[in-house]
Each structure stands twice: as C-alpha cells, then as structure tokens.
Amino acid sequence: MGVLRPRSTSDLVAGLVFLGLGAAFAIGALGYDLGSLLEMGPGYVPLTLGVVLAALGLATAIKAYVAPDPASGEAPTGPVADAPVPAPVSDAVVSDGPLTDGGPADAEELDTRPLAGIQWRPTVGVFAAVTFFALTIDGLGLLPATFGTGLLAALARPGTRLVRALVISVSLTLASWIIFVVLLQLRLALFGDWLGG
C-alpha cells in the first residue's frame, strides 16, 4: 500500500493554516474571562471564532484527501487508472520539465512540485489579515484594527480595486461596531493606546 497523498495540495495547506490560526485564537482566548452567552466576556467571541476557524480548517484539510483537485486534471484512481499508459507526445511538449520518454517516471516528476497549484496572493493575504488583527487589536483598538484587517483581506482577492476594498473595510468596521459595541454592549476599546485612546 502506497503513502496516502493529498489530492489537492492547496486545500491541505489552507486547511492547516486555518486550523493552526483557529487553535491559536482559541487557546489565547482561554486566558480571558469567557462569561456566558447572555453576558459575554472578552474571551467569548475569540474562543468561538477560533473554534469555528479550526473546524473549517480541519474540514478543508480532510477535503484535500477526499475531493480531487480540478486544476490538476487528476484521473480517478482504481485498477484501470493504475495501469501504465504511455503519455502522448503532445503532453510531453507542453510540460514544464525536460522531455523524457513518457514512461512512469514522468508521472512521478509531476509530484515534485506540490505547491505549484497554490494561489499565493489569497493565502498570504488572508494570513496577513488575521495576523494584523491579532497583533494590533490591543494597540490600535477595535475600529482601526478591523478596518486594516478588512482592507488586507479584501485586497487578497486578485483583481479587487482599492475603492471596492475600502468600501468593504468601512462596512466591516461599521458592522463590527454595531454588533459588538451597540447590540452586545461589549466593553471594547474603539481606539487603543497607540492612538491615545
């Protein structure tokens, strides 16, 4: 029996990143007072979001082993699919690597670039947004930290214009203020010590 390999490396990497970030947020939130559902403490929302993010990350990582990667063009596995089939000459011409005889060694060479299918801009952008929020929520306060996080997350999508990213950031900031401060009445600093709040 061969080694179990992920069918979608991008899903596996994204799932592990989200799982790690969610676990970090959940563990960090345990150092604060959790309160209850009706009287939430400062650690209640981070703990909930961390658990949800970790669960999504775990589901995405599992999906990497279950669902095939459509971008890779991977054929289904099975007795028929495992039979060696010579690669057509046209496939060898368009491949990025050196031309070979199209034998089974060529299929193994395709697995040497496991990170080639990852979209790096969204991955790095979302990671930077979450890291920015974690590092600046105390110093900048709720409103500036949420605005910066929303801006980084919006710009992580390729093709997003600055005006649209600003609109998303302002909307996210207003929604956070309304939900957490006005409706839930959490005592969160709108502006942190770095801004003289």
Secondary structure, DSSP 8 states (H G I E B T S, - for coil): ------S-HHHHHHHHHHHHHHHHHHHHHTTS--B-SSSB-TTHHHHHHHHHHHHHHHHHHHHHHHS--GGGT----STTTTS-----HHHHHH-SS-----SHHHHHHHTT-TTTT--HHHHHHHHHHHHHHHHHHHHH-HHHHHHHHHHHHHHTSTT--HHHHHHHHHHHHHHHIIIIIIIS-----SS-GGGT-
